[in-house]
Amino acid sequence: MIGEILLADGVIDAAALTRAIEAQAVSRARIGDILTFRGGADATAVAAAAARQSGLDFADLRHEPLDAALLEPGEIEHLLRNRIAPWRQGAGGVIYAAAAPELAASPRAAGFVAAEGRALSQALIGAYGAPIALRSATRRPEGASLRAGFARWQSLGAGAAAAGFAGAVAFDPGAALTLAVWGAAGVMGLNGALWGAALVARPDWRGEPPPPALRLSDYRAPPVISLLVPLYREPETAPLLLAALMALDYPPELLDIKIILESDDDETLEAFRALAPPPHFEIIIAPDGAPRTKPRALNFALDFVRGEIVGVYDAEDRPPPDQLRRIVEQFAASPPDVACLQARLGYYNAKENWLTRCFEIEYASWFDAMLPGLFRLGMPLPLGGTSLFIRRGALEAVGAWDSHNVTEDADLGMMLARAGLRTGLSHSLTEEEAASRPGAWIRQRSRWLKGYLATWATHMRRPGALLADLGPWRFLGFNAVLLSAVLGYLLLPWLWAISFLDLAIDIDATQAGGAVRALRWTTSAVLPAMFAAAALGLWRRGRLGFAGWALTLPAYWALGAVAAHLAVWELATAPTKWRKTRHGVGRIAQDLRRRALGDDASRG
């Protein structure tokens, strides 16, 4: 028994071993993992003891590094999948270091030595960082990635539509106006139908009660969960993030938390090192490469996780402590085709100002009304980018994340749907920090809308193949969900212009009169549906006090119009440009940060 070896070596004492055995009754994890991740023993000492127990030699890769010259082209994927690496040239061939020698395999191996898992990961990154980074950027097959660009028919169609409309304006302005108004009426009708259908499809207006608390001891082998947290130049978020993740009520030996940083982000690295995260946290530095996006960082870290469930959090997230237990319970009760669970999202700084209040109303509408309705309608669901949890096998089967899509979450949801897999919704709610300044909000929203358009363009390169994968009903839903919000924002200036024109002339008597009446009718239908969704979402969250602020949403949507036009411009000129949202800068976030750091001045 490894515990006895460590005890005999003086690495642990009897009390530590007793505590580990007691913890094992709940988590069913290996004693070595319990001692490592609860801080009872050094990871290297545990791995060396395990090697002795198996009769294997042990290589401490911190002092006996890999020989980078032994890597063969095309071998990276095999090394990562098997958690091995060429270590030394022996008399009979290459000797490999392996994190799990009993499972290792390689046609070139003359033998294996044992290595500690995280030391092996860091050694692989240090020796082969460039090819691993390239793999993370191109992990998704090109045909299913934005990096393949737009289809010829998409480019030609967009150009022809623009030229045709410009010609109509030049030769028959009245006809062009009529056409534009009919288009606006159609978009408003699509939005109204989508919101209305989502509301009608959701009969449980009072919301779902939370499930009973999960007892991990009821499970034969509770799953290991890997949490990926990509950050870039966000040192101010470290205290709050670390406190939130450490509060998660899940055995540390079953938690594998990866803080993913970029190679030039020394500030955030030092901020986390200064806080001394516990052993179940690991900082992974992604080598420099292009595109520098969140999905590329996620792909890079995915090769080093040990969990069968992979979750994603953002820098500003504050999940409830029981969220992981709820997720495990829901996965256990779900059929195998439920590959992903999306938690609800809200804002802890919703009361900070007008903008954050509107943002909270919008999120309540989306996560507590629209998404549940789309789920009941059987539509493909765009994921939320954070607090999503996916079976690792399903994630790898669809090619993980598209590194070239700045809204990788929406794209991943559609990839799962095309593979015949479903996304479920969790009642658990994660709080984030809402952008509290108009400029930051516009930059963030433009990235989201650009990603929605990019996802549409990627999957609609071959409409016939998409239709075959999704079927007619979900194909319709795919187009409606991804296009309705973007087109609605883009057409807002048209609606304003028509409203002003209607004040100046009797527009009903013109050529465009019929189209304007249709536009009025669809607008009068969509607005009540959206306000009803807001009321439903706020009711479910216990925040009906925000309902009055919903009347100011038209001003909030004006910011969305600016963001949508910026999104279209950037999709054409800089499709992978990542407009970073800075977190931890709002008044409430700064106060919480001071409290997390134990600043006495922040305590009343």
C-alpha positions, 0 to 999 in steps of 0.5 A: 500500500502506497500509504504504508510506503510513505509512512515508512519513509517519513513523508507522512505521519499516521494521522495524515494516513488516517485522514486520507483513508477516511476521505477515501470512503467519500471520494473513492479516490486513490490514497496517493491522490488524496494525500497529494491534493489535500496537501498531506504529501509532496506530489513527487514523493507520492509518485516516487513511492508509487513507482517503487510499489510497481517495481519501476524506476522513477525520473524526477523531470524537474531535474532530469528533463526530457531530451527534445531531440528525441521527438519525431514529427507527428508524434505529439498527439500520441504523446499527449493521449498516452501521457508519455514523452521520450526521455533518454536514449537507452542501449536498446532504444528510446526510454519513455517517461510515463505518468501511468506506466501501466497504461503506456504504449509506444512502438518506439519504446525500449522501456518506461520510467515513471514520472509525476503527472504534472511534472510530465505535463510541464516537461512536455510544454517546455520541450514541445511547446511550439508544436503543442500550441500549433495543435491547439490552434488547429485542433478543430478540422478546417472544414468545421472551423472559421479559419477556412474562411467564408464559402464562395457562395456566402461572399458572392451573395453578400456582395450581390445583395449589397450591390443590388440594394445600392442599385435600387436606391440609385434608380428607385428609392421608393422601391428600395425603401419598401424592400428595406422595410419589409426586411425589417418587418420580417426580422422583427417577426422572426424575433417575435416568433422566437420569443413567443414560442420560447414563452409558450413552450415553458409551462413551469412559470414559477421555476424549478426547485433545486434538487436535493443535495448530492452525497458523493458517498452514494456513488461507486466512483465520483468523477474527476472534474477538470475546470479550465479558467483562461485569463489574460492580464487580469491580476486584479481578479485573482483574489476573488477567483481563487476564493470562489474556486476554493469554496467549491464543495467537492473533494480536492482529490477529484478536482483538477483546476487549470489556471491558463495564462499566456506567455507574456502575462507575468502580472497575473502569474505573479498575482496567483503565485503570491496567493499560493493556490492549494495543490489541486490548482495548476498554472499552465502557460500557453506558449505564444501563438496565433490566434491569441483567443480564449478557445486556443487557450482552452484547447491547449489546456485540454491536453493536460486535464485528468477529468472525465467532466470538463468545466469552464469558468471565466475570471470574474465567476462566483459559482455557488459552492454546491454547483459541481455536486449538482452537475454530477448529480444531473449528469448521473440522472441524464441519458448518455446523449446529454453531453453538456450542462449549462448553468444559469448566469447572472450578475453580482453587481447588477445594482451598480448602475443603469447599465448593469441593471439592464444587463441583469434583465437581459440575462434573466430573459435569456437564461430563465426564459429563452434557453429553457423554451428553446430546450423544450422546443428541441432547438440547438442551444448556443452555450454561454461561455462559462459555467458549462460542463461537458463530458470530455469524450464528447468534447474531444469527439467534436474537435474541441473548440474552434480557436478562430471563433471569438464566440467559441461557446455558441459554436460548440453548442452547434457542434454538439447538436450536429453530432446528435448530442444534447445540452441540458440546463442546470438550475444552478446560477453562477454570478459574474461581474457585468460590464458597468461602462458603455465602452466595455459593454459595446466591446464585449457585445461586439465580440459576442455578435461577431462570434454568432455571425462567425458560427452561422457562416462556419456551419452554413458553408454547406447548408445541405450537410447542416440540414442533414445533420440537424433536420428541418426543425433544428435547422430552422432553429439554428438560423433563427437563434444565431441571426435574429439578435444580430439582425435585430440590432442591425435594423434598429437604425432603420426603425428609428429612421422610419419613425422620424420619417413617419413624423414628417410625412404620411408614410402610409400613403406612400409606396412603402405604406403596406410594409410600414404597417407590417413593421408596426404590427410585428414590432407591437408583437415582439416587444410584449413578448420580450417584456414578458420574458424579462418578467418571467426571468426576473420572477424566477430569480426573485428580482421583480424589483428590477421590472420597472427598469425593463421600460428603459431597455430600448435605450440599452438596445441602442448600445447593441446597435453600435456593437452589431455594426462593429461586429459586422465590420470586424468579421470582414476585417479582423475575424479573430480579433479578441476584444478583451473585457477587463474585469474587477474594475467596477465599484462592487468588484473592487470592494469584494476584492479588498474583502477577499484580500482581508483589507480591514478598511473594507469591513464595516 
